[in-house]
Amino acid sequence: MELSIQLNYLTKSRFNEAPRAFGEAVRLCAGAGFRYIDYTPDFRADTWRDQALRDKETLDAAGIAVEQTHVPYNRYHSYDPEDFKRYYERVFEASALLGAKYVVVHADEYCVTDHYDPKEIEQYTYNYLAPHVDYAAKHGLVVALENLFEDHVPFIPAIDGKSRFMSRIEEVAGMIERFNTPTVGCCWDFGHAHVAFGKDQLDAMKRVVKHIRCTHVHDNYYNHDLHLVPFQGDVDWEGHMACLKENGYAGKLSFEFAYGRFPQALMPVWVNTIHQVGEYLVKLYEGNGKIAG
């Protein structure tokens, strides 16, 4: 069991501080002991391909590999349809250039109107993703479908409380099993699962654990997707690490943070702390949910 961290978060700066350069973020990761990252280059830039190649050189020199990337999602951004299609394709190509293993996908692009038919949405999503799955298969990538949660955004109608596909565990399992190929698996997002399933989160993970290929590791409480450091929320990390161990999970634990901006002076300390938290999770994994001694 090894650790990974989302590099994009580390490039963000606080208020009046200059943005953190890619190379500096890489050095922070390496200095803390991370050897794998979750990283997606700027797919909107005209120079995205050259950027991906330059980033690969920097990462290789630092001894860091890209474990997973993330395609854009249109639920909140409202990209132009043609732009969105192009951005989606770019991330898959950039993932191959970077040597990533997994491309994480939200799979919630179906727009609910006046009804919510899971089979209809599954068919739409299958048709939408199939060309990308074919591309992934040809380039040694795995499409990792992420478990989501009902976010209750006001501009999307909800039918009996449902507006977002992949928010129910049967939808996650059904979509993966519909493809029925090693090229499609699951990115298990611990924070999303806690919001969606609450105390039944571990049972939900067990439903798809054989399909889990990569992870988003973060915590929360009060039913909000807060992207906190593990143990700052209510996720049962002991139980989840034991479940992963018992079911032979061989992927990484990849931290995904979203909110807050640390000052430059505190970043090395914070990244080191995150790695130490990860090491503790690894010990829980190795001990089937318990710390030896």
N, C-alpha and C positions, 0 to 999 in steps of 0.2 A: 504494500500500500504506500503510495507516494502522494505528494502534495502539489497543488497548482493554485495559482491566484490570477484574478482578472487584471491584466496589465492596464487596460484602458482606464480603470478607476484611478490608478496610481499616477496617470498623466495629468489629472485634474488638480488645479491649484486653488488656493483660498483668496478670494476677494482681490486685493491689489497686487498679489504676487504673480509673477510671470508663470505661464503654463509650464509644467514640468516636461522637459524634453524626453523623447522616446528613449534615448540612450541612458538618461539619468534614471528613468523608471526601471529599465533593464538592470542597471547596476544595483538599485535598491533590492530588486528580487534576488539577484545573485548573492548580494551581501547577506541577506537574511537566510539563505539556504534553499530558496526555491529553484528548481531545475525545470519546471514545467509551468506554462502559463495558458490562460484563456485570453486570446487577443484577436481583435478584428480591426484591420486597417480602415482608413477613411474611404469607404466605398463610393462616396459622392464626389471625390476629387478626380479630375481628369488624369492625374498622375498615379492613380491607385495601383496600377500594375508595377510601375517602377518603385513605388513606395514599398510594396510587399517584398520585392526582391532585395531592396536595401535593408529592410527590417530583418529579413532572413539572414543576411550577412552579419548584422549586428548581434543577433541572437546566437548564431553559430559561434561567433567569437567569444561570447559570454558563457557558452556551454548550456544554453537554455533552449528548450524545444516548445513549439506551440502544440498543446494538447487538443484544444478545441477552439472553435470560432462561433460566431452567432450571426445568423442572417437578420436583416432589419425586419421590423414588424410595423404594420400600417394601422393598427388599432387606435393609436394615439396621434400619429404624425400626419396622416392624410397626404401621403406622397401622391404625385401624379401617377396614374396607373402604369404608363410607359416607363417613367423613371423608376418606379418601384420594381418593375420586372427586371430592368437593367441592373439595379443595385443588388437584387437577389442573386442574379447570375454572377455578378462580379465577386460576391463573397464566396461563392463556391469555387470560382477559379482562383481567387486569392488564397483560399484554404489549401488548395493543391500546391500552389507556389510556396506557401509557408511550411508545407510538410505536416499540416494538422492531421489528426486522426478523425475528429468528430466535428460536424457542422450542426449546431443546435438550432432547432426550428420551433416556433410557437404553434404553428398549424391552426391558427384561429382566424384565418383571413375571410372565412365565410361571414357575410353580413346578414344578421337576423332581421327580418321585417315583421311579418304578422304571424309566424309560426316557427316552432323549433322541432325539426324532425331529425333525430340523430343519424338515421341511415342516409337521408338526403345530404346532410352535411358531411358525413363520412365519404360519400361518393364524390362530392365536390372537392374535398380535401385530397382524396386519392388522386383525382385527375390533375389537380394543381401541383402536387408534389412529384408525381411519377416521372416527369422529365428530369427533375433534379436528382431523384434517386438513381436514375439511369446514369447521369453524369457522375455521381458519387461512386457508383460501382466501377466505372471505367477508370477512375482516378484514385482508387484506394481509400476513399472516404466512407464514413458512416454517417447517415442522417439520424440525428438524435432528437426525437420528439419530446418536447418538454411538457411536464404536467403543469397545468395552469390553475386559476381560481376565478370565481365570479367577482369581477372588479366593480360592477354596478355603476359603470360610467353613464352619466345622464343622457348622452346623445345617442345611445344604442338601446333599442327597445328590449325588454326582457319578457319572455313568455313563461309564465309560471316560475319566475325567478331565474330562468336560463337565458343567457345571451352569448356565452363564450364557450365554444367547443374546446375540448381537452381539459375542462374543469372537473369532470367526473372520471373516476378511475376506469370505469368500463369503456369510456371513450378513448382513453389513452391506450389501454390494452387492445381494444378492437382495432384501432388505427394501425398499431404496430403489427398485429396479427393479420390484418388485411393485406399488408405488403408481403408478409411471410418470407422475409429474406434477411440474411445477416447484415445487409447494407442499411437496414432500418432498425434502430433500437430506441432506448429511452434515455433522456437526460433527466435524472431525478433531482428536482428542486425541493430541498427540504423545507424552505420557507413557504413556498407556494402550497406544499402539501399540508403544512400546519394551518394555513388560512382556510384551505378547502375542506379538510377532513377533521381538524381538531384532534380530539382524543383518539380518533380512529385512524390517525395518520400512519402508524406502523402497519396496521392491517392493510391499508391501501397500498403501501409500498410492497408488501408481500405479494400482492396480486400481480405485480409487474417486475419483481426483483430479478427474474431470469432474463429480462430484456434490458436491464440497466447497463449502460456502457460508460456513462460519465455523469458528473454531478454538478449542482450549484449548491454550495454550502453556505448557509446563513441562517439566522434565528429571528424570532419575533414573538410578540405577545399581543393580547387584546384584539386578535383577529385582523392585524394590520401587517402588510408586507414591508417590514422595516429594514430588512437586510442588515441585521445586527451580527456581531461576532457570536459564534456559538457559546452557549451558557449565559448569554445576556437575556435570553427569552425562555420559552417554555418547551422547546423541542426536547424530546427524550433521546439525547445523543447516545446514551448507554445502550438502549434498546435497538436503535437503528444501526449502530456499529456492529452489535452482535448479529443482527439480521444479515447485514452485508457479508460478514465473515462466514456465517453458517451456509450462505448460498453461493459462496465462491466468487464474490465480486472482485475483479482484478483490475479495475480502473483506478483513477485518481480521485482524491478529495479536492475539489476545486472551489476555492472561496470566491464568492460573488458579492461585492458591496456596491451600493448605489448612492447613498446619501451622506452628506457631511463632507468637509474638505479639511484635511489636516495641514497645518503650517509646515513649511519646508523643514524647519528645525526638528519637528516631531516625527516626520515620516520614517526615518530609519528605525526609531524606537517602536513605532506602531507596526511596521512590517515585520520586524523581529518578533514582536508579541504575537502577531497572527500566525507566524510559523510555529511558535511554541504551542499555541492552541492546537494547531494541526498535528503536531507531534503527540499531543495528549490524545487526540482523536484516534491516531494510528495505534497508540497503546491500547485504547479501548477496543479497537478492531481486533488487534492481535490477541487480546484477552477475552474475546467473546463478550464484550460489554463490561468487563471488569479490569481494574488495574492490578497487575500482579504485585503481591507483597503488601 
